[in-house]
Amino acid sequence: MSTDRVMLLIDADNVSVDVMEQAVARLLEEYGSLHVRRAYCTAESAVKHQAVFKRLSIKPMVNLAAGKNSTDIALAVDAVDLVLAERPEVVVIASSDSDFAPLVSRLREKGCKVRGFGQEGKTGEETVSVYDSFDVLAHRTRATPAARTVARKSTRRAAAAPAVADGIAVASEAPAPAARPARRAATKKSAPTKSTEGKTRTPRARKTTSKSTTKTAVSTQNLAEAIDAPPMPAVPAAVAEVLRALPSLAAGETLELQKAAEQLRRARLLSRSSSAQKLFGRFPDWFDLQPASDPRRVSLRQPAA
């Protein structure tokens, strides 16, 4: 077990809580202690993950500045100050972002060994090559009761009404509802009634509507069209949800990953700590991530029938 002074700085807006937990556990096993544990995040993330931060003794460094890369800049400035003040032998940065390359070089010049931890599916090759050593950790999804409830509701909606996105039929595994038993035919004949003038009057028979005939004709027409039409591939319900949230992607357009992630978060299909790249990567037959080495864009890939 090493006696080096170790400093852990976490880009909490870039890696998941599960990756943070794995990084802390691995460093404690290897070095025995972590002298500095800080996570740089927004106020929303600090509130959301406060229980985890408290359990892991991580100090949240809340960034209130609005702007691109503001959290990364706060981490970089703090890292230089801490290295000058604390003189650690090892600095560990938990982030999949390649923008920390200048910081890593500067810390190495100060005599520190710089290690990195990244999240699988979000880390590019150019990020790994910058550090003295780098570990890519897989995010282990743990479904919460709320998530399971949402999943069940989505399954019921998909079973009740098959979704269609850009001409793609969604497969439904739910069994068809049982047919209602036919009503018993009335056995009693309508009895004649007397009018106020004493004349016998037989009730008129109810008019039969043409709804049944119309429905039969429509069903027959749809059946004929289904027979003539080419078979359509079935898409998982999760893919259909994504396509409904991203209509431009379903229409064949190419989207920036960042823009797609924002729309998915507004549709509550992606949490702030989750990666859109990983979500699309689960369905390689449906989504095309470009470029392959460091994906920045996504488009719909129509699978063969």
For each residue, the residues with C-beta under 8 A, 3 or more apart:
1: 30 31 32
2: 6 30 31 32
3: 32
4: 31 88 89 90
5: 35 86 87 88 89 90
6: 2 27 31 33 34 35 36 88 89 90 91 92
7: 34 35 36 79 82 83 86 88 90 91 92
8: 23 24 27 34 36 37 38 92 94
9: 36 38 40 75 78 79 82 91 92 93 94
10: 15 20 23 37 38 39 40 58 93 94 95
11: 14 15 40 71 72 75 93 94 95 97
12: 15 20 39 40 41 45 49 60
13: 40 41 42 45 71 272
14: 11 95 96 97 119 122
15: 10 11 12 19 20 94 95 96 117 118 119 122 273
16: 19 20 119 139 273 274 275
17: 20 21 49 52 273
18: 21 22 139 140 141 142
19: 15 16 22 23 94 117 118 119 137 139
20: 10 12 15 16 17 23 24 39 52 56 58 94
21: 17 18 24 25 52 56
22: 18 19 25 26 117 137
23: 8 10 19 20 26 27 92 94 117 135 137
24: 8 20 21 27 28 34 37 56 58
25: 21 22 28 29
26: 22 23 29 30 117 135
27: 6 8 23 24 30 31 34 92
28: 24 25 31 32 33 34
29: 25 26
30: 1 2 26 27
31: 1 2 4 6 27 28 34 90
32: 1 2 3 28
33: 6 28
34: 6 7 8 24 27 28 31 37
35: 5 6 7 86 88
36: 6 7 8 9 82 86 88
37: 8 10 24 34 56 57 58 59
38: 8 9 10 58 59 60 61 78
39: 10 12 20 49 53 58 59 60 61
40: 9 10 11 12 13 61 63 71 72 74 75 78
41: 12 13 45 46 49 60 61 62 63 71
42: 13 45 46 62 63 71
43: 46 47 62 64
44: 47 48 272
45: 12 13 41 42 48 49 60 272 273
46: 41 42 43 49 50 53 60 62
47: 43 44 50
48: 44 45 272 273
49: 12 17 39 41 45 46 52 53 60 273
50: 46 47 53 54 60
51: 54 55
52: 17 20 21 49 55 56 58
53: 39 46 49 50 56 58 59 60
54: 50 51 57
55: 51 52
56: 20 21 24 37 52 53
57: 37 54
58: 10 20 24 37 38 39 52 53
59: 37 38 39 53
60: 12 38 39 41 45 46 49 50 53
61: 38 39 40 41 74 75 78
62: 41 42 43 46
63: 40 41 42 70 71 74
64: 43
65: 70 74
66: 70
67: 70
68:
69: 72 73 99
70: 63 65 66 67 73 74
71: 11 13 40 41 42 63 74 75
72: 11 40 69 75 76 95 97 99 100
73: 69 70 76 77
74: 40 61 63 65 70 71 77 78
75: 9 11 40 61 71 72 78 79 93 95 100 103
76: 72 73 79 80 100 102 103
77: 73 74 80 81
78: 9 38 40 61 74 75 81 82
79: 7 9 75 76 82 83 91 93 103 107
80: 76 77 83 84 103 106 107
81: 77 78 84 85
82: 7 9 36 78 79 85 86 88
83: 7 79 80 86 87 88 91 107 110 112
84: 80 81 87 110
85: 81 82
86: 5 7 35 36 82 83
87: 5 83 84
88: 4 5 6 7 35 36 82 83 91 112
89: 4 5 6 112 113
90: 4 5 6 7 31 112 113 114 115
91: 6 7 9 79 83 88 107 112 113 114 115
92: 6 7 8 9 23 27 114 115 116 117
93: 9 10 11 75 79 100 103 104 114 115 116 117 131
94: 8 9 10 11 15 19 20 23 116 117 118
95: 10 11 14 15 72 75 100 116 117 118
96: 14 15 118 119 122 123 124 127
97: 11 14 72 100 127
98: 101 124 126 127 130 294
99: 69 72
100: 72 75 76 93 95 97 103 104 130
101: 98 104 105 126 130
102: 76 105 106
103: 75 76 79 80 93 100 106 107
104: 93 100 101 107 108 114 116 130 131
105: 101 102 108 109 130
106: 80 102 103 109 110
107: 79 80 83 91 103 104 110 112 114
108: 104 105 111 112 113 114 132
109: 105 106
110: 83 84 106 107
111: 108
112: 83 88 89 90 91 107 108
113: 89 90 91 108 132
114: 90 91 92 93 104 107 108 131 132
115: 90 91 92 93 131 132 133 134 135
116: 92 93 94 95 104 127 128 130 131 133 134 135
117: 15 19 22 23 26 92 93 94 95 134 135 136 137
118: 15 19 94 95 96 122 123 127 128 134 135 136 137
119: 14 15 16 19 96 122 123 136 137 138 139 275 278
120: 123 136 137 138 139 278
121: 139 275 277 278 281
122: 14 15 96 118 119 275 277 278
123: 96 118 119 120 127 128 134 136
124: 96 98 127 128 293 294
125: 128 129 293 294
126: 98 101 129 130 294
127: 96 97 98 116 118 123 124 130 131 134
128: 116 118 123 124 125 131 134 136
129: 125 126
130: 98 100 101 104 105 116 126 127 134
131: 93 104 114 115 116 127 128 134
132: 108 113 114 115
133: 115 116
134: 115 116 117 118 123 127 128 130 131
135: 23 26 115 116 117 118
136: 117 118 119 120 123 128
137: 19 22 23 117 118 119 120
138: 119 120
139: 16 18 19 119 120 121 275 278
140: 18
141: 18
142: 18
143: 147 148 151
144: 147 148
145: 148 149
146: 149 150
147: 143 144 150 151
148: 143 144 145 151 152
149: 145 146 152 153
150: 146 147 153 154
151: 143 147 148 154 155
152: 148 149 155 156
153: 149 150 156 157
154: 150 151 157 158 237 238 241
155: 151 152 158 159 174 237
156: 152 153 159 160 174
157: 153 154 160 161
158: 154 155 161 162 163 170 172 174 237 240
159: 155 156 172 173 174
160: 156 157 174
161: 157 158
162: 158 169 170 171 172
163: 158 170 237 240 244
164: 167 168 169 170
165: 168 170 235 240 243 244 250
166: 243 250 251 252 300
167: 164 232
168: 164 165 232 233 235 240 243
169: 162 164 232 233 234 235
170: 158 162 163 164 165 234 235 236 237 240
171: 162 234 235 236
172: 158 159 162
173: 159
174: 155 156 158 159 160
175:
176:
177:
178:
179:
180:
181:
182:
183:
184:
185:
186:
187:
188: 191
189:
190: 202 203
191: 188
192: 200 201 202
193: 200 201 202 203
194: 198 199 200 201
195: 198 199 200 201
196:
197:
198: 194 195
199: 194 195
200: 192 193 194 195
201: 192 193 194 195
202: 190 192 193
203: 190 193
204:
205:
206:
207:
208:
209: 212
210: 213 214
211: 214 215
212: 209 215 216
213: 210 216 217
214: 210 211 217 218
215: 211 212 218 219
216: 212 213 219 220
217: 213 214 220 221
218: 214 215 221 222
219: 215 216 222 223
220: 216 217 223 224
221: 217 218 224 225
222: 218 219 225 226
223: 219 220 226 227
224: 220 221 227 228
225: 221 222 228 229
226: 222 223 229
227: 223 224
228: 224 225
229: 225 226 232
230: 305
231: 305
232: 167 168 169 229 305
233: 168 169 303 304 305
234: 169 170 171
235: 165 168 169 170 171 239 240 243 286
236: 170 171 239 240 283
237: 154 155 158 163 170 240 241
238: 154 241 242 282 283
239: 235 236 242 243 283 286
240: 158 163 165 168 170 235 236 237 243 244
241: 154 237 238 244 245 267 269
242: 238 239 245 246 249 264 269 279 280
243: 165 166 168 235 239 240 246 247 249 250 300
244: 163 165 240 241 247 250 267
245: 241 242 263 264 266 267 269
246: 242 243 249 250 255 260 263 264
247: 243 244 250 251
248: 251 253 255
249: 242 243 246 253 255 260 298 299 300
250: 165 166 243 244 246 247 300
251: 166 247 248
252: 166 299 300
253: 248 249 299
254: 290 297 298 299
255: 246 248 249 259 260 297 298 299
256: 259 260 296 297
257: 260 261 276 277 280 289 295 296 297 298
258: 261 262 276
259: 255 256 262 263
260: 246 249 255 256 257 263 264 276 280 298
261: 257 258 264 265 270 275 276
262: 258 259 265 266
263: 245 246 259 260 266 267
264: 242 245 246 260 261 267 269 270 276 279
265: 261 262 268 269 270 271 272
266: 245 262 263
267: 241 244 245 263 264 270
268: 265
269: 241 242 245 264 265 279
270: 261 264 265 267 274 276 279
271: 265 274
272: 13 44 45 48 265
273: 15 16 17 45 48 49
274: 16 270 271 278 279
275: 16 119 121 122 139 261 278 279
276: 257 258 260 261 264 270 279 280 298
277: 121 122 257 280 281 289 295
278: 119 120 121 122 139 274 275 281 282
279: 242 264 269 270 274 275 276 282
280: 242 257 260 276 277 283 287 289 298
281: 121 277 278 284 287 289
282: 238 278 279
283: 236 238 239 280 286 287
284: 281 287 301
285: 301 303
286: 235 239 283 300 301 303
287: 280 281 283 284 298 299 300 301
288: 298 299 300 301
289: 257 277 280 281 292 295 297 298
290: 254 295 296 297 298 299
291: 294 295 296
292: 289 295
293: 124 125
294: 98 124 125 126 291
295: 257 277 289 290 291 292 298
296: 256 257 290 291
297: 254 255 256 257 289 290
298: 249 254 255 257 260 276 280 287 288 289 290 295
299: 249 252 253 254 255 287 288 290
300: 166 243 249 250 252 286 287 288
301: 284 285 286 287 288
302:
303: 233 285 286
304: 233
305: 230 231 232 233
